[in-house]
Amino acid sequence: MPRQVILVTGPPCAGKSHYVRTHAKPDDTILCIDTLAQRLGSPVAHNHTGSMYGNAEKQYWDLANRIARHPTVNAWIIRCAPEPEERQYLVRGLRASRCVVVLPPMQVAVQRAIRRDSDPAVTVAAIRSWYRRYRRAPFDEIVSS
């Protein structure tokens, strides 16, 4: 079985998880900080705080390191990663075969945050920050959502 690791990046509310659910095969590994935080008991779907986020982040990197070393894994790694240097670091470290950037218009992501969150201010600020920091890299595969 050939190894395939796909890094999926984009701003909050871009549709990264939806993209992965749509494209992943049933046996593929999916690594997402939000899913880990919820499994650890976080009462929210996004914007985890404190030790809940810290514990999920530690587990995320432990699993990412295992994926990076696995010779035959099929995995999807979800991360925001606006800066090209961070995406390149992740691609190299994970030995990813692709880097997909889910990139809707900023207003689409903001509207999703407003519909999704009971208090969207934190998410909207994170979305705006992501778009300010994003720069396209030669290895990015841009998809809209």
Backbone as JSON Lines, residues from 0, in Angstrom:
{"i":0,"aa":"M","n":[0.85,-1.17,0.0],"ca":[0.0,0.0,0.0],"c":[0.89,1.24,0.0]}
{"i":1,"aa":"P","n":[0.71,2.14,-0.95],"ca":[1.54,3.36,-0.96],"c":[1.13,4.29,0.17]}
{"i":2,"aa":"R","n":[2.11,5.0,0.69],"ca":[1.89,5.95,1.78],"c":[1.34,7.25,1.21]}
{"i":3,"aa":"Q","n":[0.3,7.77,1.87],"ca":[-0.24,9.06,1.45],"c":[-0.66,9.85,2.68]}
{"i":4,"aa":"V","n":[0.0,10.98,2.88],"ca":[-0.34,11.89,3.97],"c":[-0.68,13.23,3.34]}
{"i":5,"aa":"I","n":[-1.88,13.72,3.65],"ca":[-2.35,14.97,3.07],"c":[-2.57,15.98,4.2]}
{"i":6,"aa":"L","n":[-1.85,17.08,4.12],"ca":[-2.03,18.18,5.05],"c":[-3.14,19.07,4.49]}
{"i":7,"aa":"V","n":[-4.17,19.3,5.29],"ca":[-5.29,20.15,4.87],"c":[-5.3,21.37,5.79]}
{"i":8,"aa":"T","n":[-5.11,22.53,5.18],"ca":[-5.01,23.77,5.94],"c":[-6.06,24.77,5.48]}
{"i":9,"aa":"G","n":[-6.19,25.84,6.23],"ca":[-7.12,26.9,5.88],"c":[-7.57,27.62,7.12]}
{"i":10,"aa":"P","n":[-8.29,28.71,6.96],"ca":[-8.73,29.49,8.11],"c":[-9.81,28.75,8.9]}
{"i":11,"aa":"P","n":[-10.08,29.2,10.12],"ca":[-11.23,28.67,10.82],"c":[-12.48,28.85,9.95]}
{"i":12,"aa":"C","n":[-13.36,27.88,9.99],"ca":[-14.63,27.89,9.24],"c":[-14.45,27.82,7.73]}
{"i":13,"aa":"A","n":[-13.3,27.34,7.28],"ca":[-13.06,27.21,5.84],"c":[-13.78,26.0,5.27]}
{"i":14,"aa":"G","n":[-13.98,24.99,6.09],"ca":[-14.53,23.73,5.59],"c":[-13.48,22.63,5.5]}
{"i":15,"aa":"K","n":[-12.42,22.74,6.29],"ca":[-11.35,21.74,6.27],"c":[-11.87,20.36,6.64]}
{"i":16,"aa":"S","n":[-12.61,20.27,7.73],"ca":[-13.14,18.97,8.17],"c":[-14.11,18.4,7.14]}
{"i":17,"aa":"H","n":[-14.94,19.25,6.58],"ca":[-15.87,18.81,5.54],"c":[-15.1,18.28,4.32]}
{"i":18,"aa":"Y","n":[-14.07,18.99,3.92],"ca":[-13.26,18.55,2.79],"c":[-12.68,17.16,3.05]}
{"i":19,"aa":"V","n":[-12.14,16.97,4.26],"ca":[-11.54,15.68,4.59],"c":[-12.61,14.58,4.63]}
{"i":20,"aa":"R","n":[-13.74,14.84,5.28],"ca":[-14.81,13.83,5.33],"c":[-15.27,13.45,3.92]}
{"i":21,"aa":"T","n":[-15.28,14.39,3.01],"ca":[-15.72,14.15,1.64],"c":[-14.7,13.32,0.85]}
{"i":22,"aa":"H","n":[-13.42,13.49,1.13],"ca":[-12.37,12.87,0.32],"c":[-11.69,11.66,0.96]}
{"i":23,"aa":"A","n":[-11.73,11.53,2.26],"ca":[-11.05,10.42,2.93],"c":[-11.78,9.11,2.69]}
{"i":24,"aa":"K","n":[-11.0,8.05,2.65],"ca":[-11.58,6.71,2.56],"c":[-11.89,6.23,3.98]}
{"i":25,"aa":"P","n":[-12.79,5.25,4.11],"ca":[-13.21,4.81,5.45],"c":[-12.07,4.38,6.38]}
{"i":26,"aa":"D","n":[-11.01,3.8,5.87],"ca":[-9.91,3.35,6.72],"c":[-8.8,4.37,6.91]}
{"i":27,"aa":"D","n":[-8.93,5.55,6.31],"ca":[-7.9,6.58,6.45],"c":[-7.88,7.13,7.88]}
{"i":28,"aa":"T","n":[-6.71,7.53,8.31],"ca":[-6.54,8.18,9.6],"c":[-6.79,9.67,9.42]}
{"i":29,"aa":"I","n":[-7.56,10.27,10.34],"ca":[-7.83,11.71,10.31],"c":[-7.38,12.3,11.64]}
{"i":30,"aa":"L","n":[-6.52,13.3,11.56],"ca":[-5.99,13.94,12.76],"c":[-6.47,15.39,12.8]}
{"i":31,"aa":"C","n":[-7.26,15.71,13.83],"ca":[-7.86,17.03,13.98],"c":[-7.85,17.41,15.46]}
{"i":32,"aa":"I","n":[-7.33,18.57,15.78],"ca":[-7.25,19.02,17.17],"c":[-8.62,19.14,17.82]}
{"i":33,"aa":"D","n":[-9.63,19.58,17.06],"ca":[-10.97,19.72,17.62],"c":[-11.54,18.36,18.03]}
{"i":34,"aa":"T","n":[-11.36,17.37,17.19],"ca":[-11.84,16.02,17.5],"c":[-11.14,15.49,18.75]}
{"i":35,"aa":"L","n":[-9.84,15.67,18.83],"ca":[-9.1,15.21,20.0],"c":[-9.58,15.91,21.27]}
{"i":36,"aa":"A","n":[-9.76,17.22,21.21],"ca":[-10.21,17.96,22.4],"c":[-11.58,17.48,22.86]}
{"i":37,"aa":"Q","n":[-12.46,17.21,21.91],"ca":[-13.79,16.72,22.28],"c":[-13.7,15.32,22.91]}
{"i":38,"aa":"R","n":[-12.84,14.47,22.36],"ca":[-12.66,13.14,22.94],"c":[-12.1,13.22,24.35]}
{"i":39,"aa":"L","n":[-11.32,14.27,24.63],"ca":[-10.76,14.46,25.96],"c":[-11.74,15.14,26.91]}
{"i":40,"aa":"G","n":[-12.93,15.48,26.41],"ca":[-13.96,16.04,27.28],"c":[-14.3,17.49,27.07]}
{"i":41,"aa":"S","n":[-13.76,18.12,26.05],"ca":[-14.1,19.53,25.82],"c":[-15.59,19.65,25.52]}
{"i":42,"aa":"P","n":[-16.26,20.59,26.17],"ca":[-17.7,20.76,25.95],"c":[-18.04,21.54,24.69]}
{"i":43,"aa":"V","n":[-17.02,22.07,24.0],"ca":[-17.27,22.87,22.8],"c":[-16.64,22.18,21.59]}
{"i":44,"aa":"A","n":[-17.14,22.54,20.41],"ca":[-16.63,21.94,19.17],"c":[-15.37,22.64,18.67]}
{"i":45,"aa":"H","n":[-15.2,23.91,19.04],"ca":[-14.07,24.73,18.57],"c":[-13.65,25.67,19.69]}
{"i":46,"aa":"N","n":[-12.53,26.35,19.51],"ca":[-12.06,27.35,20.48],"c":[-11.87,26.76,21.88]}
{"i":47,"aa":"H","n":[-11.19,25.63,21.95],"ca":[-10.9,24.98,23.23],"c":[-9.9,25.82,24.01]}
{"i":48,"aa":"T","n":[-10.01,25.79,25.31],"ca":[-9.15,26.66,26.13],"c":[-8.44,25.85,27.21]}
{"i":49,"aa":"G","n":[-7.46,26.49,27.8],"ca":[-6.78,25.97,28.98],"c":[-6.15,24.61,28.79]}
{"i":50,"aa":"S","n":[-6.24,23.82,29.86],"ca":[-5.6,22.5,29.84],"c":[-6.25,21.58,28.82]}
{"i":51,"aa":"M","n":[-7.53,21.8,28.51],"ca":[-8.21,20.97,27.51],"c":[-7.5,21.12,26.16]}
{"i":52,"aa":"Y","n":[-7.2,22.37,25.8],"ca":[-6.48,22.59,24.55],"c":[-5.05,22.05,24.64]}
{"i":53,"aa":"G","n":[-4.39,22.32,25.75],"ca":[-3.01,21.86,25.92],"c":[-2.9,20.34,25.82]}
{"i":54,"aa":"N","n":[-3.8,19.63,26.46],"ca":[-3.77,18.16,26.4],"c":[-4.05,17.67,24.98]}
{"i":55,"aa":"A","n":[-5.0,18.31,24.3],"ca":[-5.31,17.91,22.92],"c":[-4.12,18.21,22.01]}
{"i":56,"aa":"E","n":[-3.46,19.34,22.22],"ca":[-2.3,19.71,21.39],"c":[-1.16,18.7,21.59]}
{"i":57,"aa":"K","n":[-0.93,18.29,22.83],"ca":[0.12,17.3,23.08],"c":[-0.22,15.99,22.38]}
{"i":58,"aa":"Q","n":[-1.44,15.55,22.51],"ca":[-1.84,14.3,21.86],"c":[-1.76,14.44,20.33]}
{"i":59,"aa":"Y","n":[-2.13,15.6,19.81],"ca":[-2.07,15.87,18.37],"c":[-0.65,15.64,17.86]}
{"i":60,"aa":"W","n":[0.34,16.23,18.54],"ca":[1.73,16.12,18.08],"c":[2.28,14.72,18.27]}
{"i":61,"aa":"D","n":[1.86,14.04,19.33],"ca":[2.27,12.64,19.51],"c":[1.78,11.79,18.33]}
{"i":62,"aa":"L","n":[0.51,11.98,17.96],"ca":[-0.05,11.22,16.84],"c":[0.57,11.64,15.51]}
{"i":63,"aa":"A","n":[0.81,12.94,15.34],"ca":[1.44,13.42,14.11],"c":[2.83,12.81,13.94]}
{"i":64,"aa":"N","n":[3.57,12.69,15.02],"ca":[4.9,12.07,14.95],"c":[4.81,10.59,14.58]}
{"i":65,"aa":"R","n":[3.8,9.9,15.09],"ca":[3.61,8.49,14.7],"c":[3.27,8.38,13.22]}
{"i":66,"aa":"I","n":[2.41,9.27,12.75],"ca":[2.04,9.27,11.32],"c":[3.28,9.54,10.47]}
{"i":67,"aa":"A","n":[4.09,10.49,10.9],"ca":[5.29,10.85,10.14],"c":[6.22,9.66,9.96]}
{"i":68,"aa":"R","n":[6.28,8.79,10.96],"ca":[7.19,7.64,10.91],"c":[6.57,6.4,10.27]}
{"i":69,"aa":"H","n":[5.26,6.4,10.1],"ca":[4.58,5.19,9.6],"c":[4.86,5.0,8.11]}
{"i":70,"aa":"P","n":[5.28,3.8,7.71],"ca":[5.68,3.6,6.3],"c":[4.54,3.44,5.3]}
{"i":71,"aa":"T","n":[3.34,3.1,5.76],"ca":[2.26,2.81,4.8],"c":[0.94,3.5,5.12]}
{"i":72,"aa":"V","n":[0.96,4.5,5.95],"ca":[-0.28,5.15,6.41],"c":[-0.96,5.95,5.3]}
{"i":73,"aa":"N","n":[-2.28,6.0,5.37],"ca":[-3.08,6.96,4.6],"c":[-3.7,7.89,5.63]}
{"i":74,"aa":"A","n":[-3.29,9.15,5.64],"ca":[-3.72,10.05,6.71],"c":[-4.03,11.44,6.17]}
{"i":75,"aa":"W","n":[-4.93,12.09,6.87],"ca":[-5.32,13.47,6.61],"c":[-5.05,14.24,7.89]}
{"i":76,"aa":"I","n":[-4.24,15.29,7.8],"ca":[-3.85,16.09,8.95],"c":[-4.46,17.48,8.77]}
{"i":77,"aa":"I","n":[-5.29,17.9,9.71],"ca":[-5.98,19.19,9.63],"c":[-5.27,20.18,10.55]}
{"i":78,"aa":"R","n":[-4.93,21.34,9.99],"ca":[-4.26,22.4,10.75],"c":[-4.53,23.73,10.06]}
{"i":79,"aa":"C","n":[-4.61,24.82,10.8],"ca":[-4.86,26.13,10.16],"c":[-3.65,26.6,9.35]}
{"i":80,"aa":"A","n":[-2.5,26.75,9.94],"ca":[-1.21,27.02,9.29],"c":[-1.25,28.1,8.2]}
{"i":81,"aa":"P","n":[-1.42,29.37,8.55],"ca":[-1.49,30.41,7.53],"c":[-0.16,30.73,6.86]}
{"i":82,"aa":"E","n":[0.95,30.63,7.6],"ca":[2.24,31.02,7.02],"c":[2.82,29.88,6.18]}
{"i":83,"aa":"P","n":[3.4,30.21,5.02],"ca":[3.98,29.16,4.17],"c":[5.12,28.41,4.86]}
{"i":84,"aa":"E","n":[5.87,29.08,5.74],"ca":[6.95,28.41,6.45],"c":[6.39,27.31,7.37]}
{"i":85,"aa":"E","n":[5.27,27.58,8.01],"ca":[4.65,26.58,8.88],"c":[4.14,25.4,8.07]}
{"i":86,"aa":"R","n":[3.5,25.69,6.93],"ca":[3.01,24.6,6.08],"c":[4.18,23.77,5.56]}
{"i":87,"aa":"Q","n":[5.26,24.44,5.15],"ca":[6.43,23.7,4.66],"c":[7.03,22.84,5.77]}
{"i":88,"aa":"Y","n":[7.12,23.38,6.97],"ca":[7.62,22.62,8.12],"c":[6.75,21.37,8.35]}
{"i":89,"aa":"L","n":[5.44,21.55,8.29],"ca":[4.52,20.42,8.49],"c":[4.64,19.4,7.36]}
{"i":90,"aa":"V","n":[4.7,19.88,6.12],"ca":[4.83,18.96,4.98],"c":[6.09,18.12,5.14]}
{"i":91,"aa":"R","n":[7.2,18.77,5.45],"ca":[8.47,18.03,5.61],"c":[8.43,17.1,6.8]}
{"i":92,"aa":"G","n":[7.97,17.61,7.93],"ca":[7.95,16.81,9.16],"c":[7.03,15.61,9.08]}
{"i":93,"aa":"L","n":[5.89,15.79,8.43],"ca":[4.92,14.69,8.29],"c":[5.23,13.79,7.11]}
{"i":94,"aa":"R","n":[6.17,14.25,6.26],"ca":[6.45,13.58,4.99],"c":[5.15,13.52,4.17]}
{"i":95,"aa":"A","n":[4.46,14.66,4.14],"ca":[3.17,14.75,3.44],"c":[3.38,14.74,1.93]}
{"i":96,"aa":"S","n":[2.47,14.1,1.25],"ca":[2.53,14.04,-0.21],"c":[1.82,15.23,-0.85]}
{"i":97,"aa":"R","n":[0.93,15.88,-0.1],"ca":[0.19,17.02,-0.64],"c":[-0.09,18.02,0.48]}
{"i":98,"aa":"C","n":[-0.29,19.28,0.08],"ca":[-0.72,20.33,1.0],"c":[-1.92,21.02,0.36]}
{"i":99,"aa":"V","n":[-3.09,20.75,0.88],"ca":[-4.32,21.34,0.36],"c":[-4.69,22.52,1.25]}
{"i":100,"aa":"V","n":[-4.96,23.66,0.62],"ca":[-5.41,24.85,1.35],"c":[-6.87,25.08,0.96]}
{"i":101,"aa":"V","n":[-7.77,24.89,1.93],"ca":[-9.19,25.16,1.7],"c":[-9.36,26.66,1.91]}
{"i":102,"aa":"L","n":[-9.73,27.36,0.85],"ca":[-9.66,28.82,0.87],"c":[-10.94,29.46,0.32]}
{"i":103,"aa":"P","n":[-11.98,29.55,1.16],"ca":[-13.16,30.29,0.73],"c":[-12.9,31.79,0.85]}
{"i":104,"aa":"P","n":[-13.74,32.62,0.24],"ca":[-13.63,34.06,0.5],"c":[-13.78,34.32,2.01]}
{"i":105,"aa":"M","n":[-13.06,35.3,2.52],"ca":[-13.1,35.57,3.95],"c":[-14.52,35.77,4.46]}
{"i":106,"aa":"Q","n":[-15.35,36.47,3.7],"ca":[-16.72,36.73,4.17],"c":[-17.52,35.44,4.33]}
{"i":107,"aa":"V","n":[-17.24,34.45,3.51],"ca":[-17.92,33.14,3.65],"c":[-17.54,32.5,4.98]}
{"i":108,"aa":"A","n":[-16.25,32.51,5.3],"ca":[-15.8,31.94,6.57],"c":[-16.41,32.71,7.76]}
{"i":109,"aa":"V","n":[-16.45,34.05,7.66],"ca":[-17.04,34.86,8.73],"c":[-18.52,34.52,8.91]}
{"i":110,"aa":"Q","n":[-19.24,34.41,7.82],"ca":[-20.67,34.07,7.91],"c":[-20.88,32.7,8.53]}
{"i":111,"aa":"R","n":[-20.01,31.76,8.21],"ca":[-20.11,30.42,8.83],"c":[-19.88,30.52,10.33]}
{"i":112,"aa":"A","n":[-18.91,31.33,10.75],"ca":[-18.65,31.49,12.18],"c":[-19.86,32.11,12.88]}
{"i":113,"aa":"I","n":[-20.48,33.09,12.25],"ca":[-21.64,33.74,12.84],"c":[-22.79,32.75,12.98]}
{"i":114,"aa":"R","n":[-22.98,31.9,11.99],"ca":[-24.04,30.88,12.06],"c":[-23.71,29.77,13.05]}
{"i":115,"aa":"R","n":[-22.43,29.41,13.15],"ca":[-22.01,28.25,13.92],"c":[-21.83,28.53,15.41]}
{"i":116,"aa":"D","n":[-21.26,29.68,15.76],"ca":[-20.87,29.96,17.13],"c":[-21.92,30.8,17.85]}
{"i":117,"aa":"S","n":[-22.13,30.5,19.13],"ca":[-23.06,31.32,19.91],"c":[-22.43,32.68,20.21]}
{"i":118,"aa":"D","n":[-21.11,32.72,20.31],"ca":[-20.37,33.97,20.51],"c":[-19.21,33.96,19.51]}
{"i":119,"aa":"P","n":[-19.46,34.43,18.28],"ca":[-18.48,34.25,17.2],"c":[-17.29,35.21,17.21]}
{"i":120,"aa":"A","n":[-17.21,36.14,18.15],"ca":[-16.17,37.17,18.1],"c":[-14.76,36.57,18.05]}
{"i":121,"aa":"V","n":[-14.49,35.56,18.86],"ca":[-13.15,34.95,18.89],"c":[-12.84,34.31,17.55]}
{"i":122,"aa":"T","n":[-13.8,33.58,17.0],"ca":[-13.57,32.9,15.71],"c":[-13.42,33.9,14.58]}
{"i":123,"aa":"V","n":[-14.24,34.93,14.57],"ca":[-14.14,35.96,13.51],"c":[-12.77,36.63,13.58]}
{"i":124,"aa":"A","n":[-12.29,36.93,14.78],"ca":[-10.96,37.53,14.92],"c":[-9.88,36.57,14.41]}
{"i":125,"aa":"A","n":[-10.02,35.28,14.7],"ca":[-9.06,34.28,14.22],"c":[-9.1,34.16,12.7]}
{"i":126,"aa":"I","n":[-10.27,34.25,12.12],"ca":[-10.41,34.2,10.66],"c":[-9.69,35.39,10.04]}
{"i":127,"aa":"R","n":[-9.97,36.58,10.55],"ca":[-9.33,37.79,10.0],"c":[-7.81,37.73,10.15]}
{"i":128,"aa":"S","n":[-7.34,37.26,11.29],"ca":[-5.91,37.11,11.51],"c":[-5.31,36.12,10.51]}
{"i":129,"aa":"W","n":[-5.99,35.01,10.27],"ca":[-5.49,34.01,9.33],"c":[-5.31,34.63,7.94]}
{"i":130,"aa":"Y","n":[-6.32,35.34,7.47],"ca":[-6.23,35.94,6.12],"c":[-5.14,37.01,6.04]}
{"i":131,"aa":"R","n":[-4.9,37.75,7.12],"ca":[-3.81,38.74,7.12],"c":[-2.45,38.05,7.01]}
{"i":132,"aa":"R","n":[-2.31,36.89,7.62],"ca":[-1.03,36.19,7.67],"c":[-0.81,35.23,6.5]}
{"i":133,"aa":"Y","n":[-1.86,34.86,5.8],"ca":[-1.73,33.86,4.73],"c":[-0.94,34.4,3.54]}
{"i":134,"aa":"R","n":[-0.01,33.59,3.08],"ca":[0.71,33.83,1.82],"c":[0.76,32.49,1.1]}
{"i":135,"aa":"R","n":[0.49,32.53,-0.17],"ca":[0.48,31.3,-0.96],"c":[1.91,30.79,-1.15]}
{"i":136,"aa":"A","n":[2.04,29.47,-1.14],"ca":[3.33,28.82,-1.37],"c":[3.24,27.99,-2.65]}
{"i":137,"aa":"P","n":[4.36,27.73,-3.3],"ca":[4.35,26.97,-4.55],"c":[3.77,25.57,-4.41]}
{"i":138,"aa":"F","n":[3.86,24.99,-3.21],"ca":[3.38,23.62,-3.0],"c":[1.9,23.56,-2.6]}
{"i":139,"aa":"D","n":[1.24,24.71,-2.42],"ca":[-0.17,24.73,-2.03],"c":[-1.07,24.28,-3.17]}
{"i":140,"aa":"E","n":[-2.02,23.44,-2.87],"ca":[-3.13,23.11,-3.79],"c":[-4.35,23.84,-3.24]}
{"i":141,"aa":"I","n":[-4.79,24.87,-3.92],"ca":[-5.9,25.69,-3.43],"c":[-7.22,25.07,-3.87]}
{"i":142,"aa":"V","n":[-8.14,24.91,-2.91],"ca":[-9.5,24.51,-3.23],"c":[-10.43,25.48,-2.53]}
{"i":143,"aa":"S","n":[-11.56,25.76,-3.14],"ca":[-12.53,26.63,-2.48],"c":[-13.61,25.75,-1.85]}
{"i":144,"aa":"S","n":[-14.33,26.32,-0.92],"ca":[-15.4,25.54,-0.28],"c":[-16.66,26.37,-0.17]}
